[in-house]
Amino acid sequence: MTRSNPETRLHIVIGDYLRTVLPRVSAATLFHCPNGENRAQKTGELLKRMGVLPGVADWLFVHDGILHCIEVKLRTDPIYGTVKTYQNQSQKDFQAAIEDAGARYAVCRHTDEVKDCLVLWSIPTQEKVRA
C-alpha cells in the first residue's frame, strides 16, 4: 500500500520528521488521525457514533498548550507522477472551526513546508543543522 500510494508515503515521511524534530513534550502528544480510509458502511456508522469527525487534520500535536494541526496534501511532481491535491469541504470546515477555537492549522505538501510552519509557530526543534 505504501509503495503505490504517494500520499501515504508523504504521511509517513512527515510523521518521521515530526517525531525527530519536535521537542520531547510536543512529540509525546503527536498523533495521526486516519480518517480517510475505506471502511465498510457499518464500521463507518459505528465510528461516527463514537465521535469520529470528518475533516480532522492528518497530524495533530500540542505545544505550549496550543493545538497544532497539519493537513497533508500532495504537490504536483512529474517525476513521481503526483498531482496537486486540495482540501475537501469537511477539511475546510474543520480548519475554520479549529482556528476559531485558537488552534493553529496548516496544509503542507513537503517536509520543508512543515519546517516553515514550526518556525512560524515558534516551535523550537531538535533538528540537526547541516554543515
PLY file of the C-alpha trace (Angstrom):
ply
format ascii 1.0
element vertex 131
property float x
property float y
property float z
element edge 130
property int vertex1
property int vertex2
end_header
0.00 0.00 0.00
2.73 2.50 0.87
4.65 1.99 -2.35
1.63 2.61 -4.53
0.12 5.47 -2.54
2.23 8.66 -2.66
0.11 10.45 -0.06
0.57 7.59 2.41
4.34 7.76 1.84
4.24 11.53 2.48
2.29 10.99 5.73
4.99 8.58 6.90
7.84 10.93 5.95
6.20 13.88 7.71
5.44 11.76 10.78
9.04 10.55 10.98
10.24 14.15 10.60
7.95 15.48 13.34
8.87 12.68 15.77
12.53 13.50 15.17
12.47 17.30 15.49
9.67 18.18 17.90
10.58 18.93 21.50
10.06 15.87 23.68
6.81 17.16 25.27
5.25 18.07 21.90
6.40 14.81 20.32
4.67 12.94 23.15
1.31 14.38 22.06
1.85 13.90 18.30
-0.72 11.67 16.67
-2.11 10.87 13.24
-5.82 10.79 12.53
-6.52 8.14 9.85
-9.90 9.47 8.74
-9.83 8.81 5.01
-9.59 5.04 4.86
-12.16 2.95 3.02
-14.35 1.14 5.53
-17.49 -0.92 5.48
-20.61 1.22 5.89
-21.44 -0.43 9.23
-17.96 0.33 10.56
-18.21 3.92 9.34
-21.57 4.37 11.08
-20.17 2.95 14.33
-17.09 5.19 14.20
-19.29 8.24 13.55
-21.41 7.40 16.60
-18.19 7.04 18.61
-17.17 10.59 17.65
-15.04 10.27 14.53
-15.23 13.67 12.88
-14.86 14.14 9.12
-12.20 16.59 8.03
-9.91 16.29 11.05
-6.33 17.16 10.10
-3.85 14.34 9.50
-1.26 15.26 12.14
-2.04 16.91 15.48
0.11 17.82 18.46
0.09 20.19 21.41
2.86 22.69 22.11
2.69 25.23 24.96
-0.99 24.44 25.43
-1.92 25.15 21.80
-3.20 22.52 19.40
-1.31 22.45 16.08
-2.83 20.70 13.07
-1.17 19.73 9.80
-3.18 18.53 6.82
-1.04 16.61 4.31
-1.71 17.12 0.63
0.25 16.17 -2.47
2.06 18.59 -4.71
2.41 18.19 -8.45
5.56 16.25 -9.21
6.09 14.95 -12.75
8.94 12.68 -11.64
6.74 10.80 -9.17
3.60 11.27 -11.24
1.67 13.03 -8.48
-0.96 15.70 -9.00
-1.62 18.51 -6.52
-4.47 17.68 -4.15
-6.67 20.08 -2.21
-8.78 20.16 0.96
-12.33 18.92 0.69
-15.19 20.86 2.27
-15.15 18.95 5.57
-11.41 19.66 5.92
-12.02 23.37 5.26
-14.84 23.36 7.82
-12.58 21.67 10.40
-9.84 24.22 9.71
-12.24 27.14 10.25
-13.64 25.67 13.46
-10.26 24.78 14.91
-8.75 28.18 14.10
-11.80 29.89 15.63
-11.08 27.88 18.78
-7.48 29.19 18.90
-5.64 26.24 17.36
-3.13 26.51 14.52
-3.62 24.80 11.19
-1.56 24.38 8.02
-1.73 22.47 4.78
1.69 21.03 3.97
2.90 19.28 0.83
6.53 18.64 1.86
8.68 18.43 4.98
10.14 21.85 4.09
6.65 23.33 4.48
6.27 21.57 7.85
9.61 23.04 8.92
8.42 26.51 7.85
5.27 26.07 9.95
7.27 25.10 13.02
9.32 28.28 12.59
6.20 30.39 12.03
4.57 28.83 15.10
7.76 29.50 17.17
8.23 25.82 18.00
11.86 25.04 18.76
13.14 21.93 17.03
15.85 19.42 17.67
16.80 19.41 14.01
20.47 18.98 13.30
21.96 21.86 11.32
23.79 20.75 8.19
27.36 21.97 7.90
0 1
1 2
2 3
3 4
4 5
5 6
6 7
7 8
8 9
9 10
10 11
11 12
12 13
13 14
14 15
15 16
16 17
17 18
18 19
19 20
20 21
21 22
22 23
23 24
24 25
25 26
26 27
27 28
28 29
29 30
30 31
31 32
32 33
33 34
34 35
35 36
36 37
37 38
38 39
39 40
40 41
41 42
42 43
43 44
44 45
45 46
46 47
47 48
48 49
49 50
50 51
51 52
52 53
53 54
54 55
55 56
56 57
57 58
58 59
59 60
60 61
61 62
62 63
63 64
64 65
65 66
66 67
67 68
68 69
69 70
70 71
71 72
72 73
73 74
74 75
75 76
76 77
77 78
78 79
79 80
80 81
81 82
82 83
83 84
84 85
85 86
86 87
87 88
88 89
89 90
90 91
91 92
92 93
93 94
94 95
95 96
96 97
97 98
98 99
99 100
100 101
101 102
102 103
103 104
104 105
105 106
106 107
107 108
108 109
109 110
110 111
111 112
112 113
113 114
114 115
115 116
116 117
117 118
118 119
119 120
120 121
121 122
122 123
123 124
124 125
125 126
126 127
127 128
128 129
129 130
